[in-house]
Amino acid sequence: MKYIVFFTCCIFMFNLFGQNGYKWINHPTISGILNEFEENERDYRLLNGKVKEIEVLFYNSSTTEIASKMTAKFAENGNILSFLQVSKDSESSKTIYFLDVKFIYDTNNNIKQELITERAEGKKIKHSKNAQKMFFSDYPDPITIDQYGNSLSIAFEEDTTYSFYDEKGRKIMDSIPFGSSTEGKKDKYTYYTDSIYCEKIWSAYSDVPSDREYYLLDFNGNWVEKKIFWDNDLKWSYRITRKIVYY
């Protein structure tokens, strides 16, 4: 009997995620090209559940060895506290890149400082204490939203992103038309029970994916594995795994 109850709860939770959508996907896309700030927002500040720590491992398709390791730690209120990334040379195993970031918040829980220590090939790189390196300091407000608060359109640098959703409130496409600073972009999402498939099209005049992304989800709806496929390659070019510890 207990197995039936557990199985029923699992189905309920997966349906619940579907009805609510996924924060890390439903968050508005504002860049016409792959943007590091936007990726960081989605991966480290738009998480389901109370995350305590994330350990991230990066792999290249040419080797099964770990190319880079990252650890992020969070407070119980969801604020990211620190970010540590270490990359090593595949042959010598020597550290070739080191990044340590500590985050300081104001009274409104907004990041006011990012204290950065960065080294490349052993040489320290200086940064301003007030530099916004990891995340957006200001995020533009949507022009229009739907009844659930999802962004339908948002403007950034004279370009506009239009977002579309299914009946369960899950984003199925972001579309950036050809504009002043981009050739346009389309991201299309397909949902499965425990995974999400994304086709990224880097031109408004094309419907052929420039790359594809596959996400494996955990029970909370956060992704724990991401594979990136370039063009029509059947073998992944990059693979990222995440071990997520919750409070």
Legacy VTK file of the C-alpha trace (Angstrom):
# vtk DataFile Version 3.0
C-alpha trace
ASCII
DATASET POLYDATA
POINTS 247 float
0.000 0.000 0.000
2.783 2.441 0.909
4.338 1.976 -2.556
1.051 2.936 -4.194
0.839 6.054 -2.049
4.445 6.993 -2.891
3.860 6.429 -6.607
0.697 8.550 -6.477
2.610 11.359 -4.742
5.325 11.239 -7.416
2.755 11.606 -10.192
1.099 14.456 -8.305
4.381 16.314 -7.864
5.369 15.950 -11.518
1.924 17.230 -12.560
2.315 20.109 -10.098
5.611 21.152 -11.705
3.942 20.970 -15.077
1.047 23.170 -13.991
3.362 25.767 -12.454
6.004 25.684 -15.155
9.703 25.895 -14.394
11.150 29.148 -13.047
14.496 28.665 -14.794
12.754 28.370 -18.169
9.787 30.703 -17.677
12.110 33.540 -16.675
12.206 36.038 -19.585
14.928 35.686 -22.193
16.384 39.096 -23.039
19.527 38.442 -25.068
19.773 37.806 -28.793
22.859 35.596 -28.293
24.005 33.213 -25.577
24.562 35.482 -22.597
26.663 34.481 -19.578
24.691 36.662 -17.194
21.396 35.180 -18.323
22.722 31.608 -17.995
23.894 32.360 -14.462
20.512 33.819 -13.528
18.743 30.685 -14.694
21.208 28.174 -13.263
21.902 29.681 -9.817
19.102 32.074 -8.850
15.962 30.479 -10.307
15.803 27.205 -8.405
12.850 25.189 -7.102
12.951 24.237 -3.424
15.373 25.369 -0.710
18.811 24.669 -2.153
21.781 24.521 0.223
24.616 23.677 -2.171
25.239 22.793 -5.811
28.287 20.953 -7.091
28.712 21.282 -10.853
31.029 19.209 -13.041
31.844 20.173 -16.656
32.898 17.671 -19.329
34.038 18.012 -22.957
33.085 15.382 -25.518
36.737 14.618 -26.261
37.401 13.216 -22.779
35.630 11.659 -19.819
37.810 13.646 -17.429
36.358 16.597 -15.552
37.263 19.836 -17.348
36.055 22.132 -14.575
34.375 21.980 -11.165
32.148 24.595 -9.572
30.542 24.815 -6.129
27.823 27.297 -5.147
26.457 27.731 -1.615
23.135 29.288 -0.619
21.424 30.743 2.440
18.062 29.413 3.603
16.323 32.477 2.136
17.588 31.507 -1.333
20.407 34.061 -1.628
23.565 32.724 -3.232
26.460 33.204 -0.806
29.520 32.060 -2.731
30.679 30.695 -6.058
33.930 28.773 -6.535
35.158 27.479 -9.905
38.389 25.592 -10.609
39.576 24.438 -14.040
42.563 22.153 -14.591
44.772 21.291 -17.521
43.836 17.848 -18.860
47.473 16.721 -19.173
49.283 18.238 -16.192
46.259 18.444 -13.843
47.519 21.875 -12.794
44.980 24.574 -11.999
44.770 26.922 -14.972
41.731 28.957 -13.888
40.424 29.874 -10.436
37.402 32.038 -9.645
36.098 32.747 -6.143
33.135 35.107 -5.647
31.536 36.197 -2.362
28.214 38.028 -2.542
27.240 40.969 -0.304
23.557 41.953 -0.037
21.745 45.169 0.863
18.729 45.419 3.180
16.388 44.531 0.296
18.273 41.281 -0.443
19.708 42.672 -3.658
23.345 41.946 -4.484
25.312 45.149 -3.911
28.854 43.739 -4.157
30.596 40.765 -5.682
33.976 40.232 -4.017
36.019 38.532 -6.725
39.301 36.672 -6.728
40.292 35.423 -10.174
43.484 33.761 -11.385
44.388 32.565 -14.867
47.602 30.556 -15.340
48.518 31.476 -11.759
48.286 35.242 -12.338
45.796 37.230 -10.285
43.279 39.355 -12.174
42.052 42.457 -10.389
38.368 43.437 -10.269
36.457 46.297 -8.748
34.561 45.329 -5.587
31.432 46.870 -7.087
31.721 45.083 -10.444
28.673 43.058 -11.453
30.280 39.998 -12.984
28.060 37.018 -12.258
24.503 38.337 -12.375
22.382 41.164 -13.726
22.340 44.216 -11.482
19.056 45.429 -13.001
16.582 43.319 -14.940
14.053 45.011 -17.256
10.376 44.663 -16.411
8.115 42.818 -18.875
5.984 44.935 -21.202
3.102 42.478 -20.941
2.381 39.456 -18.715
-0.294 36.749 -18.674
-2.727 35.970 -15.835
-0.093 33.834 -14.072
2.579 36.542 -14.155
4.565 34.991 -16.994
6.295 37.444 -19.330
4.690 37.689 -22.767
7.027 40.384 -24.074
10.110 42.123 -22.746
12.412 44.751 -24.296
16.191 44.890 -23.988
18.644 46.994 -26.024
15.951 47.902 -28.574
15.055 44.237 -29.191
11.906 42.515 -27.940
11.441 38.909 -26.801
8.000 37.331 -27.235
7.219 34.260 -25.096
4.577 31.568 -25.604
3.215 28.962 -23.157
1.158 25.770 -23.198
-2.054 25.107 -21.241
-0.013 24.006 -18.211
1.860 27.311 -17.989
5.116 25.912 -19.382
7.079 28.045 -21.828
7.193 26.418 -25.263
9.020 29.163 -27.180
10.953 32.416 -26.910
11.123 34.419 -30.108
13.334 37.455 -30.765
12.619 38.917 -34.231
15.346 40.406 -36.396
16.303 43.733 -34.817
18.906 46.420 -34.347
21.412 44.317 -32.424
20.575 40.722 -33.355
19.626 38.512 -36.278
16.905 37.129 -34.082
16.611 33.967 -32.066
14.145 31.197 -31.235
14.230 28.741 -28.337
11.721 25.880 -28.529
10.988 23.608 -25.528
9.505 20.089 -25.442
8.552 18.524 -22.094
8.741 14.901 -20.981
8.109 13.241 -17.600
11.590 13.761 -16.175
13.406 15.726 -18.875
13.218 18.758 -21.154
14.479 19.128 -24.715
15.373 22.549 -26.164
16.132 23.553 -29.755
18.073 26.814 -30.115
17.779 28.617 -33.431
20.124 31.575 -33.819
18.337 33.358 -36.658
14.821 34.689 -37.126
14.987 33.567 -40.766
15.694 29.915 -40.031
13.895 26.989 -38.428
16.975 24.740 -38.269
18.506 24.369 -34.758
22.010 25.752 -34.315
22.353 23.625 -31.201
20.183 21.449 -28.988
20.054 21.021 -25.217
18.820 18.092 -23.142
17.982 18.477 -19.438
17.433 15.664 -16.944
15.361 16.785 -13.940
15.370 15.868 -10.260
12.280 15.497 -8.064
12.107 19.247 -7.422
12.138 20.142 -11.109
15.731 21.426 -11.141
18.039 20.023 -13.793
20.808 17.654 -12.711
22.285 16.889 -16.127
22.615 19.041 -19.232
23.934 17.920 -22.605
24.656 20.300 -25.482
24.644 19.059 -29.077
26.054 21.301 -31.849
24.266 21.434 -35.215
23.108 17.925 -36.160
25.668 16.024 -34.100
24.320 12.915 -32.394
27.105 12.978 -29.785
27.105 15.721 -27.201
29.785 18.419 -27.334
29.469 19.474 -23.698
27.992 17.752 -20.650
27.300 19.312 -17.273
26.141 17.466 -14.155
24.811 18.998 -10.953
24.594 17.452 -7.493
22.036 19.483 -5.560
21.793 19.401 -1.762
18.587 20.775 -0.218
17.835 22.169 3.252
LINES 1 248
247 0 1 2 3 4 5 6 7 8 9 10 11 12 13 14 15 16 17 18 19 20 21 22 23 24 25 26 27 28 29 30 31 32 33 34 35 36 37 38 39 40 41 42 43 44 45 46 47 48 49 50 51 52 53 54 55 56 57 58 59 60 61 62 63 64 65 66 67 68 69 70 71 72 73 74 75 76 77 78 79 80 81 82 83 84 85 86 87 88 89 90 91 92 93 94 95 96 97 98 99 100 101 102 103 104 105 106 107 108 109 110 111 112 113 114 115 116 117 118 119 120 121 122 123 124 125 126 127 128 129 130 131 132 133 134 135 136 137 138 139 140 141 142 143 144 145 146 147 148 149 150 151 152 153 154 155 156 157 158 159 160 161 162 163 164 165 166 167 168 169 170 171 172 173 174 175 176 177 178 179 180 181 182 183 184 185 186 187 188 189 190 191 192 193 194 195 196 197 198 199 200 201 202 203 204 205 206 207 208 209 210 211 212 213 214 215 216 217 218 219 220 221 222 223 224 225 226 227 228 229 230 231 232 233 234 235 236 237 238 239 240 241 242 243 244 245 246
